[in-house]
Amino acid sequence: MTEKTNKKSNERLKIAIVTGASSGLGKRFALYSHMFFPDIDEVWLVGRNEQRLLHTSKFVRSNTRIFALDLTDEDELKGLTDSLKDVDPDIRLLINSAGCGYMGRFDVISTEDNIRMVDINCRALTMLTSICINYMHKDSRIINLASAAAFICQSNFAVYAATKSYVLSLSDALSKELRHKKIYVTAVCPGAVNTPFFDTADKYEKIKKFKKLFMSKEKYVVIKALWDSKKKKNRSVYGLHMKMFYLACKLLPRKLMMMFV
Ligand SMILES: NC(=O)c1ccc[n+]([C@@H]2O[C@H](COP(=O)([O-])OP(=O)(O)OC[C@H]3O[C@@H](n4cnc5c(N)ncnc54)[C@H](OP(=O)(O)O)[C@@H]3O)[C@@H](O)[C@H]2O)c1
């Protein structure tokens, strides 16, 4: 029997892993997790920018470890998987917040950027979840950052919306599959949130001014997501206008919604 199977889950270090912790929503998740999951001993912060991760770590209440790596690079990811093997923690919370999006027409966005969205939003999230699931136990949580863009296909945001539909679909299925292990999955589906996301997103096309008026504040989105995860909900949709959009996507004909979007 391996050391891993010998150890009881209450003897293990209880950790949260937060990707995208250097910025925006991921950073807030790292800061607020302890409010909803106070039993966490350590928060592992993942992102490429080490300085910004260090900055996040200064404000996290519990101990932290920094993993400055590109999640789309399997060699770099090894730094994290090796630590998981060494520590053999009990992952109480996995928050997949790393992601990116580029607005604009598919044929205008470079091939490299179209693939970058798939790699980070889908491939890296799937790989990390698949690795981490082996360290999760009863009452662990997975929070995946999908988007309201997952509810319906979107022209001028085609690849991004498709990647987020993937995240939503995967999360819904995992939520069902993992219930017997009492591991709970929540897909977070916000509309536009005021984060540095749009510094990258508007590389090819500027965000419409009216959209800026409806941007949510990141802290409210994150607090609702953590609350919904605590309550074992499989979806977290913040704000009345997004809830109405969600309902409309469910009830109205797809063609009509596509015209509206
Ligand atoms: N803001 C919105 O309007 C909005 C709405 C709905 C959903 N979302 C989703 O919410 C999540 C967080 O977005 P945000 O608004 O917080 O954006 P953000 O401020 O731009 O943060 C994105 C994070 O992802 C990390 N990241 C990107 N590529 C990475 C890579 N290859 N390897 C490791 N880390 C990587 C970045 O870290 P480094 O730069 O340090 O690598 C950064 O910490 C994303 O999945 C996004 O799609 C955002």
The ligand as an SDF file (V2000), in Angstrom:
LIG
                    3D

 48 52  0  0  0  0  0  0  0  0999 V2000
  -13.8340   39.5090  -16.4140 N   0  0  0  0  0  0  0  0  0  0  0  0
  -14.9270   39.0650  -17.0090 C   0  0  0  0  0  0  0  0  0  0  0  0
  -15.7380   39.8280  -17.5610 O   0  0  0  0  0  0  0  0  0  0  0  0
  -15.2550   37.5970  -16.9830 C   0  0  0  0  0  0  0  0  0  0  0  0
  -16.5850   37.2200  -17.2190 C   0  0  0  0  0  0  0  0  0  0  0  0
  -16.9050   35.8770  -17.2160 C   0  0  0  0  0  0  0  0  0  0  0  0
  -15.9360   34.9220  -16.9760 C   0  0  0  0  0  0  0  0  0  0  0  0
  -14.6360   35.3190  -16.7550 N   0  0  0  0  0  0  0  0  0  0  0  0
  -13.6370   34.2720  -16.5570 C   0  0  0  0  0  0  0  0  0  0  0  0
  -13.1080   34.4230  -15.2680 O   0  0  0  0  0  0  0  0  0  0  0  0
  -11.7590   33.9400  -15.2320 C   0  0  0  0  0  0  0  0  0  0  0  0
  -10.8800   35.0020  -14.5970 C   0  0  0  0  0  0  0  0  0  0  0  0
  -10.9030   36.1440  -15.4290 O   0  0  0  0  0  0  0  0  0  0  0  0
  -10.5010   37.5800  -14.8780 P   0  0  0  0  0  0  0  0  0  0  0  0
  -11.6160   38.4920  -15.2030 O   0  0  0  0  0  0  0  0  0  0  0  0
  -10.0390   37.4810  -13.4860 O   0  0  0  0  0  0  0  0  0  0  0  0
   -9.3020   37.9220  -15.8800 O   0  0  0  0  0  0  0  0  0  0  0  0
   -7.8090   38.4200  -15.5630 P   0  0  0  0  0  0  0  0  0  0  0  0
   -7.8360   39.4910  -14.5490 O   0  0  0  0  0  0  0  0  0  0  0  0
   -7.2310   38.7190  -16.9100 O   0  0  0  0  0  0  0  0  0  0  0  0
   -7.1260   37.1260  -14.9440 O   0  0  0  0  0  0  0  0  0  0  0  0
   -6.7750   36.0300  -15.7190 C   0  0  0  0  0  0  0  0  0  0  0  0
   -5.8450   35.1660  -14.9120 C   0  0  0  0  0  0  0  0  0  0  0  0
   -5.5060   34.0060  -15.6790 O   0  0  0  0  0  0  0  0  0  0  0  0
   -4.1050   33.7870  -15.5590 C   0  0  0  0  0  0  0  0  0  0  0  0
   -3.6080   33.1100  -16.7550 N   0  0  0  0  0  0  0  0  0  0  0  0
   -3.8660   33.4000  -18.0400 C   0  0  0  0  0  0  0  0  0  0  0  0
   -3.1990   32.5810  -18.8570 N   0  0  0  0  0  0  0  0  0  0  0  0
   -2.4850   31.7350  -18.0570 C   0  0  0  0  0  0  0  0  0  0  0  0
   -1.5990   30.6570  -18.3000 C   0  0  0  0  0  0  0  0  0  0  0  0
   -1.3030   30.2710  -19.5550 N   0  0  0  0  0  0  0  0  0  0  0  0
   -1.0560   30.0120  -17.2590 N   0  0  0  0  0  0  0  0  0  0  0  0
   -1.3450   30.3890  -15.9810 C   0  0  0  0  0  0  0  0  0  0  0  0
   -2.1810   31.4010  -15.6860 N   0  0  0  0  0  0  0  0  0  0  0  0
   -2.7530   32.0680  -16.7180 C   0  0  0  0  0  0  0  0  0  0  0  0
   -3.5040   35.1930  -15.4320 C   0  0  0  0  0  0  0  0  0  0  0  0
   -2.2850   35.1280  -14.7540 O   0  0  0  0  0  0  0  0  0  0  0  0
   -0.8570   35.5220  -15.3790 P   0  0  0  0  0  0  0  0  0  0  0  0
   -1.0660   36.6580  -16.3020 O   0  0  0  0  0  0  0  0  0  0  0  0
   -0.0240   35.8030  -14.1720 O   0  0  0  0  0  0  0  0  0  0  0  0
   -0.4720   34.2670  -16.0580 O   0  0  0  0  0  0  0  0  0  0  0  0
   -4.5520   35.8780  -14.5720 C   0  0  0  0  0  0  0  0  0  0  0  0
   -4.2650   35.6590  -13.2040 O   0  0  0  0  0  0  0  0  0  0  0  0
  -11.4030   33.6040  -16.6820 C   0  0  0  0  0  0  0  0  0  0  0  0
  -11.5450   32.2250  -16.8760 O   0  0  0  0  0  0  0  0  0  0  0  0
  -12.4460   34.3490  -17.4920 C   0  0  0  0  0  0  0  0  0  0  0  0
  -12.6890   33.7200  -18.7130 O   0  0  0  0  0  0  0  0  0  0  0  0
  -14.2790   36.6280  -16.7470 C   0  0  0  0  0  0  0  0  0  0  0  0
  1  2  1  0
  2  3  2  0
  2  4  1  0
  4  5  1  0
  4 48  2  0
  5  6  2  0
  6  7  1  0
  7  8  2  0
  8  9  1  0
  8 48  1  0
  9 10  1  0
  9 46  1  0
 10 11  1  0
 11 12  1  0
 11 44  1  0
 12 13  1  0
 13 14  1  0
 14 15  2  0
 14 16  1  0
 14 17  1  0
 17 18  1  0
 18 19  2  0
 18 20  1  0
 18 21  1  0
 21 22  1  0
 22 23  1  0
 23 24  1  0
 23 42  1  0
 24 25  1  0
 25 26  1  0
 25 36  1  0
 26 27  1  0
 26 35  1  0
 27 28  2  0
 28 29  1  0
 29 30  1  0
 29 35  2  0
 30 31  1  0
 30 32  2  0
 32 33  1  0
 33 34  2  0
 34 35  1  0
 36 37  1  0
 36 42  1  0
 37 38  1  0
 38 39  2  0
 38 40  1  0
 38 41  1  0
 42 43  1  0
 44 45  1  0
 44 46  1  0
 46 47  1  0
M  CHG  2   8   1  16  -1
M  END
$$$$
